[in-house]
Amino acid sequence: MSAACRAPQRSNRATGVRDAGVRDTRERAPRARARRRAALTAGAAVAALLLTACGSGGTSGGGGNTNFVTGTDGIATAAKGERAAAPDLSGKTLEGEHLDVADFQGKVVVLNMWGSWCNPCRAEAKYFAKVSEDYAGQDVQFVGINTRDSSTGSALAFEKDFGITYPSLYDPTGKLMLRFEKGTLHPQAIPSTLILDRDGKIAARSLTALSEERLLKMLEPVVAEK
């Protein structure tokens, strides 16, 4: 009898524990849902801020105030009167000849940072070759800045493969790129392209590979400026 009497008591205690566990779970559930809703709301707010930052442009090159406004296509532009001057960009070309970009003042200059080791550079090279030929004789000068190639041989082979006839400064350690104002370029963003207006100031920028359409979208408005 005593054993029979004790058995239901143990069962009642177990049931009580289970009931308490169910009540505790039910009490925790609304709090968990509230925390999840709060996390989702915070995540949406962060995403909105990021979208706003991407749309406003200006510092995607690595800090600094560059006065660039970046469009949805990734092309950044600076209004006349708010453009930074390009630094001294002079040195030896891949062929060993002296070149100074300042000598092209009065022309629109397309500066393309590239390397023969860079697959996106290969993807865009044919468009640069074509557009440079199309704009020959229209006061537009294309200049490459070859970087991180340990020798000129592979870079010259690259130019031959893609029919590039305009000169490239040889900058294996990236020293020329570091001369730009902070925020203009990112040392790891290869290829990158800058458009200099006729006064030698930076009018447009892309930190990614370009199609022919996007290259023309950068170039044509600056060529049209008076």
N, C-alpha and C positions, 0 to 999 in steps of 0.2 A: 504494500500500500504506500509506504513512504516513498518508494522509488517511483510508483505511479503518480503520486502527488507532486514529486519534484519535476517530473518531465514537463508538464504543462508550464511550470514556472520558468524553466529554461527557454521554452518556446516563446513565452511572452516577452522575456528580455530580448531575445533575438528579433522578435517582431518590432519591439520598441526601437531597437537600434536601426532596423531597416526603415521604419517610419521616420526616424530622425534624419537618416541619410537622405530620404526622398525629399523631406521638407527643406534640408540644407541645399540640395541640388536645385530645388525649385526657387529658392531664395537667391542662389548664385546666378541662375540663368539670366534674369533681367539685367543684373549688373554686368555680366559678360557681354550681353547684347549692346548695352549702353557703351561699354568700352570699345567694342568693335565699330559702332557708329561714330564715336569720337575720332577713332584712328582713321576711318575712311574720310571723314570731314577734313581732318588735318592733312591727309595725303592729297586730297583734291585741292586744298589751298596751296600746298607746296607746288603741285603741278601747274596751277594757274600762274604762280609767280615765275616758274621756270619758263613758261610760254611767253610771258610778258618780257622776261629778260632776253629771250631769243629774238623776239620781235624788235626790241629796241636797239640791239647791236651795240657797237661802241667799244667793247673791251674783249671781244672773243679772241684777239691775238695774244692775250696774256697779260692784261692789266694796262693801266695808263689811260689817259683821255685822248682818244684818237679822232673824235668827232665823226666817226663812221656811224652810219645808220644801215643796218643789215636788213635786206628784204627776205621774203619767204623763200627765195631761190638761193639764199646763201651769199649773194653778191652784196658787198658793203660799199656805200658811196659816201663821199664827203662833199658838202656844198661849197661852191666858190666862196672864198673869203674865210673858210674854216679848214682849209687843207694844210697839212704839214708838208714842209719841204723835204724832198728826198735827201739822204746824206751823201757824202762823197762816195761814189761808186766807180772806182778806177782800179786798173791793174792789168794783168796779162790775160789775154784770151786763151782759148784752148790751142790756138795755133801759135801762141807765143808772141802775139802783137799787143802793143799798148792800146788800151781803150779807156775812155773817160765818158761816162754817161752824160756829164754836164755839157759836153760838146754838142749834144743833140737838143739843147734848149731851143725852143721855137718849133719843135716837133712834138707830137704826142708819142710817148715812149711806152711800149709794152714790156714789162719786166717779168720774166718767167723763171722761177726757182725750180730746178730740176736735177735729177741724177739718173744715170743710166741703169742703176740698180733698182729703180722705182717703177713698179708695174703701173700705177696710175699715170706716171709721166709718159709711159709708152702709149697708154690709151688716149691721151690728149695730144700727143706730138703731131699727128697728122693734121689736126685742126690748126695748130699753130703754124705749121708749114704752109698750109693752104691760105689762111687769112693773111699771113705776112706777104705772100705773093700777090694776093688780091689788092692789098693796100700799098704796094710798091709805087712810089711816085706820088703819094698823097700826103706827104709830110708826116708819115707814121714810121717809127723805127722800132723794130723788135730787138730785144737784147735778152739773152739767157744768162742766168747765174748758175753755173754747174757746181754742185756741192756734194761732198762726201764720196767722190770718186777718187780712189787712191792714185790713179794715173789718168793722163789725158787720152790714152789709147781707147779705152772703152767708151768714153764720152764722144770722141770723134767718130767712132764706129756707129754709135747711136744716131748722131746727126746725119751720117751718110745713109743709114737704113731708112730714116723717115724724111729725107729730102729737106732738112733744115739748112738754110743758106745764110741766115743771120748770125752774128757773132755771139759767143757766150764767154763771159768772164769765168776764169777758173778759180773756184773758191772751195778747195777741198775741206777746210776746217770750219767753214761757215762764218768767217770773220766779217765778210761784207754784210751778211744778214743781221749780225749783231749791231751794226751801226745804225739801224733804223730805230726810231723813237719807240720806247716801250709800248707794247700793245699793238704795234703795226703788223708784225709777223710773229709766228710761233716757230721756234727752231725745228720742231718735229713735224711741222705741217709742210710736207713735200708731196706733190707740187703746190706752189703758191704763185699767184699772179697779181701784179700791181699795174695800174695804168697811171702814168704821169702826164699831167696836162702840159701845155706849151711853156708854162713857167717853171717846170720841174717840180711841181707839187703833186701829192698823191691824191688822185681823184676817185679811184675805185680799187677794190681788193677782193680777191677770192682765196680762201685757204684750202680749197679742194680742187680736184681735177675738173677741167672745163670741157664741155661739148662746144662745137662750133657756134651753136645758137647762143650759149651763155657767154662765150668769149666776145661775140659781136654785141651782145647786150651791154657788156662792160665798155667796149671800145667806142661804139658809134656815138653815144651822147657826148663823149669828150672830144671826139673829132669834130662834132657839129658846133662846139662852143666857139664863140667869136672873141 
